[in-house]
Amino acid sequence: MPGESRGDVPAAVPLQIALQASGASLTNSHTPAACAECKKPSTIVCGGCWQLGFCARDHQLSGWEKHRPKCRPWRIGCSSELGRFMVATRDIAAGELLLEDQPLLLGPKMITEPVCLGCYRPVNGDYQCQSCGFPLCGPQCEDTDDHEAECKAVRDSGIPVKVSVFGEINSMYECITPVRILALRDDAPSVWNKLMTLESNSDMRDGTEVAAITQQTVVDIIHDRLRLEQFDTEIIEKVLGIIDTNGFEIRLPDSSILGVYATASMLEHDCVTNTHRTFDADLNLVVRAAIPIKRGDHLTSCYTDPLTTTATRQEHLRSSKYFICRCKRCVDPTELKTYVSALICADCVKKQAEEESKKKSAAQGKQAGGRASRGKPGGVMSRINQIQSTSKGDQSSSKEGGAESSEEPGPWIVPQDPLSPSSNWKCLSCGYPTTDDYPDRITEVVAEEAEELEASSATVAQCEAFLEKWNHLFHQDHAIFINIKYALLHLYGSEDGYELDDLSPIHLARKEELCRQVLKIADVLVPGISRLRGSVLYELYQALYYKAQALFTVGAATSEQARRIAMDAMTALKECARILSYEPEVQPEGQLGLEAKDEIKKLQQWIKEEGWKF
C-alpha cells in the first residue's frame, strides 16, 4: 500500500482509493471525512482498518497510540434479521489476525462428566472441596477464582454436595456455569453488564424441550437446592439463553469446557465459515481469516459440526441456537455438489449397470471377431493402478463451487426442500420422488451404527466392512462415510498390524485414496486454514512418502517416478505445516504442526542425499 511504514503503524491509503474500493462516496462511506487528529478534510485512511481518516501521514503517526486498540479490518453492523455482525472493511488475507478476545467467563460444559471446578481435569472423587463437597484435583484448586461462586452458593445453603458417579455425564454440573454468571451481578457488575448485552433468544427458547429440561436441572436447583431466591426465573432463563447462544466449546488436553466471549459472539453463523478460531494458553479466543475475505463480506463462524448432513445441522441449530440456517450450503440440495446428504437411487444404478453390460457385451463381440486383446496386468500393480485412477478421478472433480462437477446429474437422491424436516426427496437423474420418510429413517439407522463403531475403538477391518456394507445406499462422500473414512485413514499407519513400516503398497494406496477423498470434501466445506485439512494433509504426506519407498523397493516405480511421489509428499507436508502453524502448541494439532516443520527438513535432506540419485 502507498505510504511510509513506520514501526507497527499501518501504511496510509489514499482516501479516493478507499472510496473507490468500496464503491462509496464521502456522504455514504464509513470512512470519516475529517482527520481524526485535527478535523481537517481527510486525504488518507489507515491501511489497517480503512475506517479512520487523516489529513496527512504525520497525523496518522501521531494518532497511532490512540487508534491502535481500535484498529481492525472489520466493523460492526446490525440488522433486524441478523442482529449484530462483523463486516470486513478491507480485503483480508488468509491467516490474518482478526481479533483476540478475552473470556468474560469460563465454566464446565452444561453436559459433562465430573471435572475439577478449579482446573477442569477429570476427577475420580479422591479429593473433595472442604467447603462445598464438589470433587477437585486437590487442595490447590479449592481457592481458585473460578470455583468461588458455586462453592459459596453450596456453602451458604448448608447442604454439601455429594458426587458418587464418575466417568459419565452428571447432571449436577448443569447449574455451575449459570451460577457463576449470576454471581457476577454483585461481584463484577461491569462484566455482568457486558454479558447482559449478548443475544439470549429467550423468546424462541421458551417452550422448547431444552427449556423444560433446564427448568428441572438448573432453575429448580438454583431456587430449591441452593436457595438463591434473589434471582427470579426470568433472569435465570435469560442467562441460560446467553450460554446456549454465545458459548464456545474450548478443548483442553483432558476435557472440554465452555467460554463466553463478548466480541467473538458477534461472528455470524455459516455452514462454510471464512474464519478459523483457536484458543491461546490463557484461553483467549483467537480468530483468523481461514480464506481470503473480500471487503464487504461478513465474517462467519460455524456453530455446528460442518461434517454432518443438512438435516443434522439444522436440527442442532434449531434446538440449541434457536434459528434456521439459510446459508448457500443449506439451501442447496447437493450441499455445494458435495452430496454429503445424498442417497443412491437403486433404479438408476440398475439401469446404468444394464447399459454398461450391454456395451461390454458388444465390445467383447467385436473383439472376438478380431485379434485377441492382451489382458490387463494383474497383481499388486493392478490394484494400485485401480486405486490411483479412482483418486485421480476424485481430484479432477474437485473444482471451485463443489466437489463434483459432472454435467450429468448422478443417481443421487436429495431433499427437495433441505430446510424442511418433512421434505420429500427425489433422484436428480430420473426425478423419481420419495413420499415417505425412508431417507431420514435409513440415515438415522446407519448414523447410529457409525456412532457405535467410532465409540468402540474401531479397527481397520470394522471400518472397511462398514463402508462395504452400506456403499450401495449412500453417496461415497456422504457425511457418515466421510467421518468413518477420517478415522480409517488414521488407522492405516497406527493400528497394530497396520503400522506405517508394515503397510503394503496396496494399503498405502488405500490410505492415500482415503486422504484425497476426505480432502476433496474438506476443501469445499472447511476450506483454507482448518484443523481437519491440516491433520489429513499430514496423513497424506505419510502415505506418499512410504508409498514412494515401497514402490521403488519392489521395482514398481522408476527412480524418477518415486522422486515425483516424494515431492508430492513434500507439497502436502509444507501445506500441513503452514495450516497447523496457527494452532497453539498446547493442542495436539499444534504439536503436529511442529512435527511437520521438523519433518520438512528431514524430507528435504532425504530427497537430496538418501533418496534416488541420478
VEXLOFI-864240 format. One record per atom (N, C-alpha, C): residue in one letter; x, y, z. Coordinates in steps of 0.05 Angstrom, whole numbers, plus 5000, padded with zeros to 4 digits. Each point is the difference from the previous one (the first is absolute). Example, Ala and Ser with C-alpha at 12.3 -4.5 7.8 and 13.67 -1.06 7.14 Angstrom:
BEGIN
A526448865156A498250245000A501850245000S499350214986S501650245001S498550225014
end
This chain:
BEGIN
M501749765000M498350245000M501850255000P499050234989P501650244999P500450115028G502150145004G500550125026G502349885014E501350165016E502349915015E499149835024S501449785004S499349835023S502150055022R499050065023R501750065023R499349835023G501849815008G499449825022G497649834994D498149995018D497649834995D497650164991V500650264992V497850164990V499349924971P497549934995P499349924972P500650214980A500449924975A500450194979A497650174995A500450234988A497750184993A498949934973V497450024997V498649954975V498650264991P500550094976P498650244990P497049975003L498750215009L497249995005L498449924976Q500750104976Q498549934976Q500149714994I502449875005I500249724995I498249845018A499950085026A498249875019A497150034992L499350244990L497250044992L499349844975Q501850004981Q499549854975Q499849705006A501649905018A499949715006A497449925012S498750195015S497549935013S497650094984G500550154977G497850104984G498450215015A501450145018A498650205017A500950284994S498750195012S500750284998S500350105028L501050255003L500350115026L497450015016T497850024986T497450035014T498949745010N500749774987N498949745009N502249815009S502450095003S502249825008S500249985030H501149775009H500549965029H502650145008T501550104980T502550145006T499450305006P500950105024P499450275007P501350204980A498650214994A501050204981A502150185013A500050015027A501850185014A502349855012C502350135002C502449895013C499449945029A500849775010A499549935028A501650175019E502050134991E501850165017E499250295000C499550124976C499750294999C497350084988K498449814991K497450054988K500150134973K502350034988K500250104972K499149774982P499450074975P499149794981P502049774997S499149765000S501849774997S501049974972T502549924998T501249944974T501049714998I500349875024I500849725001I498449865021V500149745000V498749835021V502149815011C499549905024C501749805012C499949744983G502349894992G500049764984G499449755016G499950025026G499449775017G497049945001C498450215001C497149975002C498450124978W501250194985W498650154979W497550145010Q500150085026Q497650135011Q500650275012L502550065008L500650255013L501650174981G499150264996G501350184981G501950195014F502050094984F501950205010F500650194977C500950255008C500650194979C502849954988A501749875016A502849954990A501249775016R502249894990R501349775012R500950085029D501050245003D501050085027D497849975021H497650074993H497849985020H499249705004Q500349844979Q499549725005Q502049885019L502550084998L502149915018L499650105028S499350255003S499650125027S497549895013G498149914984G497549895012G499949705003W502349874994W500049714999W499549885028E501350105021E499749885026E497150005009K498650224993K497250025008K498349814982H500849984975H498449844981H500649705001R502449935010R500949724999R497949805011P498950055024P498149805011P497549964983K499350204983K497649984984K500549934971C502549984993C500749954972C499649704994R498149944983R499349734993R498850004972P500349784986P499049994972P497149944997W498450075020W497149954999W498550215017R497550024994R498250185016R497649845008I498550105019I497649875010I497650114985G498449834989G497550074987G497749905016C497650074992C497649925015C497649994981S498449795003S497549984985S497949855016S497550044993S497849875015S500149704997E501149904977E500149714996E502449875013L502350134999L502549885010L500850105027G498950225009G501050135024G502650134994R502049985019R502650124994R501849804985F501650104982F501849824985F502450164992M502049874989M502550134992M500350004970V501050234990V500450034971V502950094995A501249874981A502850074993A500150284988T501850165010T500350284989T502150024979R501549784995R501949994979R500549714992D501449954979D500749724993D501849895021I499449755008I501549885022I501349744989A502649975006A501449764990A499549765019A500149764989A499849765016A502249995021G499249945024G502049995023G500250265015E498850214989E500350265014E498450015025L501150115021L498750025026L497750194999L497749915009L497650175001L499350105027L500349845021L499550095027L501149805020E500650105024E500749855023E498150085023D498449825009D497950065019D500449865027Q500050165021Q500349885027Q497349895008P500049785015P497449885009P498750185021L497450044997L498450135022L499749805023L499849744993L499549805020L500849724989L501149835018L500649734993L498549815019G499349774991G498749815017G499849734987P499149805015P499649734988P497750014980K500149824981K497749984981K497549925015M497750064989M497549935013M499749705002I500949864979I499949714999I502849905002T500849905023T502749925005T500249785021E502249854999E500649825022E501350165022P500249905024P501250155022P502850094994V500550265003V502750114996V500750185024C502550045003C500950195021C499050284993L498850135019L498950274995L502050225003G502549925004G502250195001G501750004975C500649754991C501849984976C498749844978Y497749885004Y498349864980Y501149734991R501949895015R500849734993R497949805010P499749774987P498149805010P500849915028V498149945017V500549925028V498849735005N500949885022N499049735007N498949995029G499950235013G498950015027G502049965023D502549984993D502049965021D500350245019Y499350244989Y500250245017Y497550174996Q498850105022Q497750174999Q500750275013C498750214989C500350275012C499049995028Q501650105018Q499350005029Q497650185006S499450194982S497950195006S497349924987C500149884976C497549944986C499649704994G502149854999G499749714994G500449924971F500250204982F500549934972F502849874997P500249794984P502649874996P501950194985L502550015010L502150164988L502549834996C502050124986C502649864997C501549985027G499750215015G501450015026G499650275013P501350055023P499650255015P500850244984Q501849974981Q500950234984Q497850134983C497849844995C497850104984C497750115016E500249985027E497850105016E499650304999D502250145000D499850305002D500250144973T499649864978T500250134974T497650194997D500450214984D497850194995D497749874986D500749814981D497849874985D498049865018H501049885021H498349825017H498550165021E500550255003E499050155023E496950025000A498850064977A497150054999A498349775009E500549764988E498349775008E500849905027C502550035008C500849915027C498650165021K499850274996K498650175019K497149945001A498849954976A497149944999A499349745016V501649794996V499649755014V500550035029R502150155007R500850045028R497750155015D498950214987D497950155013D497449855002S499649804982S497649835002S500049825024G502449945010G500349825023G499949714994I499849924974I499849724993I502249944980P502249865009P502249944982P499149824977V501550024978V499549834976V501349735004K498749794990K501149735000K499949894971V502349984988V500249894973V501049715002S498549814990S500849725003S500549854974V499150124978V500449874974V502050164983F502049864990F502150134985F500449874973G501250154981G500649884974G497750004981E497750125008E497750024982E498550265006I498150074983I498650255002I498650025027N500450245013N498850045026N498550265000S497349995005S498350244998S500550205021M501549925021M500550195022M501750244991Y501349974977Y501850214990Y498650204982E497549954994E498650184981E499650285011C499850035026C499550265012C502550165006I502449884997I502450135008I500550264985T500149994973T500650244984T497850215003P497449925001P497950215005P500450145027V500749845021V500550125026V502350204999R502149934986R502350184997R499250264987I498349994979I499250244987I498250175019L498149875014L498350155018L501550145022A502249875009A501650125022A501350264991L500450034974L501350244989L498350255004R497449975004R498350245003R500950175024D500849865021D500950155024D503150025001D501449794991D502949995003D501550154978A498950024976A501450134978A497950134982P498850225008P497850124984P500750074972S502550084995S500850084973S500049764981V500949775010V499949754984V497149914996W498550025021W497149934999W498650164979N500550264999N498750184980N500849924972K502549924996K500849914973K498549754992L499849815019L498649754994L497150054994M498850195014M497150054995M499450134973T502150104987T499650114973T500049794978L500849765007L500249784981L497249894994E499749894976E497449894991E499449755016S497549985010S499249775015S497949834986N498650114980N497949864986N497949885020S499550155021S498249895021S497249944990D499050184981D497349954990D499849754984M502249934985M499949764984M500749755017R501550045021R500749785018R497649915017D498350195007D497749955017D498249794987G499349805016G498249794991G501349774986T502750014997T501449784986T500649775020E500849774989E500749785017E502450065017V501950164989V502450085015V499250165025A498150194996A499150175022A498649835022A498549804991A498649825020A502149855016I502149904987I502049845014I501550185020T500950244991T501650175017T498350125023Q497450014997Q498350085022Q500549825024Q500349744995Q500449815022Q503049995008T501850004981T502849955006T501550265008V498950234994V501350255006V498350195017V497750084989V498450205014V499149905027D498949755001D499049895025D502349965020I502349914990I502349965017I500950265013I500150214983I500950275010I498150105021H497449964996H498050115019H499649815024D499749744996D499349825021D502449885015R502049944985R502449875013R502050215010L500650204984L502050205007L498750245014R497350024998R498550225013R500950284992L500750034975L500850264989L497550144990E498350075018E497350114993E500250294990Q502350135002Q500350274990Q500050014969F500349764988F500049994970F497449874992D498350164986D497449884992D500349834975T497949854994T500149814978T500750134973E498950244996E500550144975E503050064995I501350095021I502950074996I501749754997I499249785014I501549754997I499649894971E497650024990E499549904972E501550184980K500250255005K501650174982K502949925000V501149945024V502749915002V500449744985L498149825003L500249754985L500050044970G498350194991G499950064972G502650134990I501350165016I502550134993I502249784997I500049815019I501949784998I499649834975D497549934994D499349844976D500950154975T499450254998T500350154976T502950084995N501550065022N502650134997N502449835010G499449775013G502249845011G501749874979F502650015004F502049864983F501149765015E500149784987E501349775012E503150034997I501449955023I502950035000I501249725006R501649904982R501349745004R502450045018L500149855021L502449985017L501349734996P502449965010P501349744996P498449765010D498650045023D498549775012D497050034999S499050234992S497150045001S499350244982S497450075000S499150234985S498350175020I500350274997I498550185017I498550204983L498750195013L498450204987L501250285005G500050174980G500950285003G498050184987V499550235012V498350214988V501750244994Y499850104975Y501750224991Y498350224988A500750255006A498250224993A500250064970T502450034989T500350084972T499549774981A501249775006A499849774982A497149904998S498350075019S497249914999S498550134976M501250214989M498750144977M500749874973L501749805000L500649864975L497549864990E499350054976E497549904988E500449704993H497949845003H500349724993H499849964970D501649814990D499949904973D501149715000C498749824986C500949725000C502549964984V500950214985V502750004988V501350265009T501549985021T501050255013T502450114986N500450265003N502450134989N502150085021T499549915025T501950065021T500949745014H502250025014H501049775015H500650095029R499049855019R500450085028R501649805016T501750115017T501649845019T499950145027F501149875020F500250115027F502949995009D501150235009D502850005009D500249895028A502450025011A500649885026A498350125022D499250254997D498450145020D497049974994L499349834980L497349954991L498650254988N501750194990N498950214983N499249874974L497850094988L499149904974L501450164978V501549854983V501550134978V498649934974V499250204985V498649954975V501750114977R500449834979R501550084976R498349944976A500750124978A498749954974A500849724991A498149834995A500749734990A500550004970I498850184986I500350034971I500150314995P500950084975P499950284994P497150115002I499750235013I497450125005I499950274986K497950044984K499750254985K498850225017R500850244994R498850235014R496949994996G498650035022G497149994999G498849745007D501649785000D499149745008D499549995030H498149845009H499549965028H502049805011L501050045024L501749805013L498349795012T500649744995T498249795009T501549785016S498449865015S501149775015S497849785000C500849755001C498049794999C499349915028Y497450025007Y499149945027Y499449705004T500449844980T499449715001T502249854986D499749734999D502049834987D499650024970P502050104985P499750034971P499949734985L501149795013L500149744986L497549835008T497750134998T497549865005T498150084978T497749864998T498150054979T498450265006T498750114980T498450245005T497949955021A498749774999A497949945020A501150005028T502449885004T501249995026T500850285010R501250164982R500850275007R497650175007Q497949984984Q497750175005Q498749925027E499849755006E498849915025E501750115024H502649984998H501750105021H499750305004L499950154978L499850295001L497250085011R497949864991R497350065010R499849955030S501149785009S499649925028S501950135020S502350104990S502050115019S500650294995K499750104975K500550284994K497550154992Y497849854996Y497350124996Y499750164974F501249904979F499650134974F500349794978I499050074976I500349844976I502150124982C502049844993C502250114983C499149994971R500450234986R499350024972R502550074983C502349895008C502450054985C499949864973K501950064982K500049894973K500149695001R501549905019R500249715002R497349875008C498750125020C497649885010C497650014980V499950214984V497850014981V500549844975D502449904996D500749844977D499649715006P498249864986P499549715005P502549834997T501950094984T502549854996T502250085019E499550205017E502050115019E502650074985L499750184981L502250104984L501349784984K498449814991K500949784984K501949815015T499850005026T501549805016T498349755005Y497450024999Y498249785003Y500349865027V500750155021V500449875026V497449915014S497750074987S497549905011S498749804981A501249944977A498649864978A500049705004L497849884991L499749714998L500249924971I500249744995I500349904972I497249904991C499350074975C497649904988C500549724988A498849805012A500549724992A499149954971D497850124992D499049964973D501950114979C501150245005C501950114981C502649844999V500949915022V502449845001V499649744984K497749885004K499449754985K499950054970K498750224992K499950064971K502850064989Q501650145015Q502850064991Q501649744997A499649825020A501449744998A499249844976E497450004994E499049864976E501150114975E500150274998E501150134976E503049944997E501450015022E502949944999E500549714992S498249825010S500349724993S499649964970K498050144989K499549984971K502450104984K501150235008K502350114986K502449815002K500349885023K502349825004K499649754982S497649904999S499549764983S500550064971A499150244992A500450084972A503050034993A501550115019A502950044996A501449734999Q499149815017Q501349745001Q499349844974G497650054989G499349874975G501850104977K500650255000K501850114979K502849895003Q500949975025Q502749905005Q500249714992A497849855004A500149724993A500449954970G499150194984G500349974971G502850084990G501550125017G502750094991G502149875017R502350135001R502349895015R499450025030A500649805015A499649995028A501650235013S498750155018S501450225013S501549905024R502150145007R501649925023R498650095026G500149835020G498750065025G501650215016K498650145018K501350195016K501749875021P502250135008P501849885020P498549955026G500649785013G498649945025G501950055024G499249895023G501750025024G499950275013V502150065015V500250245016V499650254984M501550024977M499950244985M497250064988S498549784993S497350044990S498250135021R500349905025R498350125021R500950295006I502650055001I501050275005I499050194978N500349914975N499150174978N497050065002Q498549805008Q497150045003Q499450215021I501449995023I499550195022I500950284991Q502450004987Q501150264991Q498250144980S498849844982S498350124980S497550115013T499049865020T497750105015T500650265014S502450015013S500950245014S500350244981K501149944976K500350224980K497350104991G498149814998G497350094992G498850185022D500549935025D499150175022D501250274998Q502650014995Q501450264999Q499050174977S499649884976S499250154977S497350125003S498349875017S497350105004S499850225021S502350045014S499950215021S500750274988K497950154994K500450264989K498550215016E500550254994E498750225015E497049974997G498650035023G497149994999G498949725007G501649805003G499049745007G502049784997A499449775012A501849784999A499649834975E497650014988E499449864975E499250214979S501049974976S499450194979S498949884975S499249745001S498949874977S497550154990E499850034974E497750144988E497549845004E500349734999E497649835003E499649945029P497550045010P499549945028P500249705005G501249925022G500349725006G497449895012P500149755007P497649875012P499750065029W500050265007W500050085028W497350095009I499149895022I497450085012I500650225021V498850234996V500550235018V497350135008P499950155022P497550135008P499350224981Q497450034995Q499050214982Q500150275015D499449995026D500150245017D501849945024P502650054998P501849925021P499450135028L498650225000L499550145025L497549885015S498549834986S497649895013S500649725010P499549945026P500449735011P498249794986S497850094988S498249814988S500150014969S502250094989S500350034971S499849734986N498950004976N500249774983N502749994987W500949774992W502649964987W499549904972K501950074982K499749894973K502749954987C500149834980C502549944986C500650224980L502450095000L500850214981L500149904971S500349744996S500349894974S497349934987C498449845014C497449914989C497750165010G500450165021G497950175010G498049865017Y500449745005Y498049855016Y500050105029P497650085010P499950105028P499549795021T500950055024T499349835023T498050165016T497849875007T497950145015T499849925029D501749815008D500049925028D502650105013D500449925025D502350105015D502449804998Y500149844980Y502149804998Y502850125001P500650214985P502850115001P500850085029D498150125015D500650085027D500449765018R498349804996R500149765017R502649844996I500749954975I502449844994I502550165008T500050264996T502350165008T500449995031E497850015014E500149995030E501149735009V499049784987V501049735008V503049974995V500950084976V502849974994V501750195016A499050245006A501550195017A500449895028E498049875011E500349875026E502049785000E500049844979E502049794998E502850124998A500350214985A502650134997A501050115027E498250135015E500750105026E500949785019E498649784999E500849775017E502849904992L500449994973L502649914990L502250185009E499750264998E502150195007E500550005031A497849955015A500350005029A501349745011S500249804983S501149745009S502949954992S501550224994S502749974991S500249824976A498750084979A499749844976A502749934987T500149774986T502449914987T499850054970V502249964986V500050034971V497949824987A500049755009A498249804988A497150085005Q499350105024Q497350085006Q499150244984C501850204997C499350244984C499649934971E501849834989E499749924972E497549844996A499349835019A497649844998A497550185001F500150205016F497750195002F499650144973L502150104988L499850144974L499049814979E501049765000E499149804980E497049935004K499249995025K497349925006K497950204990W500750265001W498050214994W500650154974N502149934986N500750174976N498049984978H498149815001H498049994979H497650195005L500050125025L497750175007L500850305001F502550065005F500850275004F502150094980H500050264993H502150124984H502749955015Q502149964985Q502649935012Q501050235018D499050254996D500950225016D497950085020H498149825006H498050065021H501550075026A498850175016A501350095025A500749765018I498249815001I500649765017I502649864990F500249974974F502349874989F502650175004I499750264996I502450175003I501149985028N498349995020N500949985028N501449735005I498849794989I501349735003I502650004985K500150114976K502550014984K502250165015Y499150225013Y502050165015Y501249835022A498449845014A501149825020A501849784988L499149904977L501449784987L502750084989L500250244989L502650094989L502150035021H499150055025H501950015022H500749715010L498149824998L500549735009L502149864982Y499950074974Y502149904982Y502650155006G501649875016G502550135009G500350005030S497949945015S500250015029S499049745014E498149864987E499049765013E502049774999D500049845021D501849765001D499649834975G502249954986G499849854975G499850184976Y499550255004Y499750204978Y501850245005E502349965014E501950225005E501150084973L500950254998L501050114975L502249834987D501949915016D502249844990D499049734988D497749915009D499049744992D497950014978L499150244993L497950024980L500949924973S498449834986S500749914973S499450234981P501149994975P499350204980P497050044996I498549785002I497150024997I498750165023H500949945024H499050145023H500850305000L502450054991L500950284997L498350154979A499449864978A498350124980A497250055011R499049825016R497450035013R500050245019K502150035015K500350235019K500050264984E501550004978E500150244983E497250064988E498649804991E497350034989E498150135021L500149905024L498350105022L500650295005C502650075001C500850275006C499050194978R500249924975R499150174979R497050034999Q498649795007Q497050025001Q499150195022V501349995023V499250185022V500850284994L502450044988L500950274993L498250134979K499049844981K498350104980K497650145012I498849875021I497750125013I500950235019A502249965014A500950215018A500750264985D501049984976D500750234984D497550174994V497749885000V497550144994V498650095026L499949835020L498450055024L501550135023V502649945002V501750145020V502550094986P499850194982P502250074983P502250165014G502350014988G502250175010G501249895025I500350175020I501349935025I498049865018S500349735003S498349855017S501549765011R499349935025R501449775012R499649754985L497649964988L499449764984L501949984977R500350214984R501849994977R502949965009G500850135021G502849975009G500649725008S498249875015S500649735010S499949804977V498150034981V499949814978V502450044981L500950244996L502350044983L502549875012Y500249995026Y502349855012Y499849704994E497649895002E499649724994E500649954970L499250194983L500649974971L503050004995Y501450175014Y502950014998Y501249735007Q499149885022Q501049745008Q499449794979A497650004990A499249804980A501850024975L500550244991L501650044976L503049945005Y501050085023Y502849955006Y500649705001Y498449855015Y500449715002Y499349864974K498150114985K499449884974K502350034981A501450235000A502350044982A502149795006Q500649965026Q502049805007Q499149724992A497549935006A499049734995A500149934971L498950184983L499949954971L502849984988F501850175009F502849994990F501449745008T499449925025T501349765011T499249754984V497449984993V499149754986V500350034970G501150234991G500550034971G497550094985A498050095014A497550084987A500150294991A502150155007A500350284992A502950054994T500550164980T502750084994T500950215020S502650065000S501050205019S498750274995E499550074975E498750254994E497150015010Q498649784996Q497249985009Q499950025031A501849855013A500050015029A500750275011R501850144986R500850275008R497650194998R498549974978R497750174997R497949965022I499649755008I498249945022I501050135026A502649985004A501250125024A499650305000M500250134977M499650294998M497150075005D498149824992D497250045007D499649995030A501549815013A499949985029A501050265013M502150114988M501150255011M497950234998T498650014977T497950214996T497949985022A499049755005A498049955020A501050085028L502549935005L501250055027L500350305005K500950154979K500350295003K497350145005E498049914985E497350125005E499049935027C500549765009C499249915028C501450185020A502650054998A501550165019A498950295000R499450104976R499050284999R497350025014I498249824995I497350015012I500249975030L501549805010L500149955028L501950195016S501350184985S501750195014S498350205016Y497450024994Y498350185014Y498849875025E500549745005E498949865023E501850045024P498950045024P501750035024P501549745006E502450035010E501749775004E499049815021V498150105017V498949825021V498049814989Q499150044976Q498049824988Q501449794982P498849774997P501249794983P500650094972E498350174988E500550094973E502450195000G500450155021G502350175002G502649845001Q499949785015Q502349825002Q500549874973L497949934986L500249874974L501350204980G499250265003G501250204982G503050035004L500849995026L502950015006L501549764988E498649775003E501249754989E500250024970A498050124987A500150034971A502350184991K500550215015K502250184993K502749855002D500249845020D502549845003D500249794978E497849884993E500049804979E500850124973I499350254995I500750134975I503050004996K501450075021K503050014998K501149734995K498949805014K500949724996K499449904972L497650064990L499249914974L501750134978Q500550265003Q501750144981Q502849874999Q501149945023Q502649885001Q500049724988W497949865006W499849724990W499749994970I498350184989I499750004971I502750084986K501450185013K502550104989K502349795002E500249875023E502449835004E499349705001E497849935012E499549725004E497849894981G498950174984G497949914982G501149874976W499050084976W500849884975W502050174985K502449904997K502150154987K500049934970F500750194984F499949964971F502950024989
end
